[in-house]
Amino acid sequence: MRKKVLSLLLVSCMTVGLLVGCGGSGGSGDSGGSGGSGDSIVIGAVYPMTGDLADSGKTMQQGIDMAVEEINEEGGIDGRQIEVIYGDSQGDSAKGMTEAERLITQENVDMLIGCYQSGVTLTVAQIAEQYQVPMITANATSDELTGNGYEYFFRLAPTNMMFVRDMVQYLVDEKENNPDFKADSVAVFADNSEVGQQTVDWTEYWAGENGIEYLGAITYTSGAADLSSEVLELKSMNPDVVVADCYVSDAILFTNTLQEQGYKPPVIICKGNGFTESAYLESVGSHANGIIVATEFVVGTKGDEINAKYNEKYGEDFNGHSAEAYTTTWVIIDALKSIVDNGDEISRETIQQALKDIEISESFSNGNEIILPYDTISFEEDEFNGMPYLNQNLNATLTVTQITDGSAYTPIWPYDIAQAEVVYPATYE
């Protein structure tokens, strides 16, 4: 995978080399930035705006746009408006790379945000590092993203390790607190991408750390037209708990196939991913009842006023993806404010340094609280089980919810914010 990406990068550099050199505008020794219209601060955003993941891309765009609208209504940064120019990855790494390069070399953006899927994000992060353009991801979870030593790449979202850590910890805590709850064995259902494999690996690791028998994994190709054989194989394993990691179309197909096969695992616990998109519950309804979802935002736990504003604007509540995109944009805004407050010019280099230095506690500069499950945001360096992390928000944690009434994500863990006890076993009706 890495060799393929590097080959694509070489071809791309050769393509633009006659015009700008492989360093590009804003590359080595050039602060770059300040493209777009007039004297604005320009952010490039790469997301899947069309294709199978367009619904996910739309929710993240909405989160970004609302934050940008808020700061621009306040007068912008030192009188300069923020402008966002979007690139459409179409959910494809090569297209994401092309769009990122366009945003950097043609639109002359000050920084990048994106890209949702970890595979696309990894490719774009390599481009950003090559051109020395700061980039931040709100959503992508692959551990490798902050494990490559990239100095210009930052991540707000929890990694796969952190997701699975919290999911397994919930199982351990529930088992201790609820004598009827059984979680002695676990199997994984995930796509065969790098992220899916990391979910497999971390589930095996955290299960072993907590005395839970790991039965194995069922993997599939994302976008599959049929999952019948995979679900039958999962059923034959008969785990107490299924850990699932699926994009939205796969999550819908997985849930519907469970119904067709008459298979009702006592517990399915999922990474938010596709299971939190509005299209998911619209498609499966009550068949999702009882499914447990680890997510980055839950209505009613924090940020009620901000969520109400978002709902009024877009006709839906925040989900984990849009809430993270909104939060990440305010992290960028406060980083930009800190540059101006220090009397420095806004450039790619000063943005990178401001993100390295930033520490936000409880609320942003406009007084709005951090609406995610944690209260501190900073980008730090650490190592876990041989995996290095650089510029990772290590404060990130998850809220575990359960789908009820075919429409609500009810918090069930941590227990101090729980709004209900778990329904066990899951009903799927």
Secondary structure, DSSP 8 states (H G I E B T S, - for coil): -HHHHHHHHHHHHHHHHHHHTTT-TT-TT------SSSS-EEEEEEE--SSTTHHHHHHHHHHHHHHHHHHHHTT-BTTB-EEEEEEE-TT-HHHHHHHHHHHHHTS--SEEEE-SSHHHHHHHHHHHHHHT--EEESS---GGGGSS--SSEEE-S--HHHHHHHHHHHHHHHHHH-TT---SEEEEEEESSHHHHHHHHHHHHHHHHTT-EEEEEEEE-TT-S--HHHHHHHHHH--SEEEEE--HHHHHHHHHHHHHHT---SEEEEEHHHHTSHHHHHHHGGGGTT-EEEES--TTTS-HHHHHHHHHHHSS---HHHHHHHHHHHHHHHHHHHHHHTT----HHHHHHHHHH-EEESB-TTS-B--SS-SEEE-EEEEETTEEEEEE-TT---EEEEEETTTEEEEEESGGG-SS---SS----
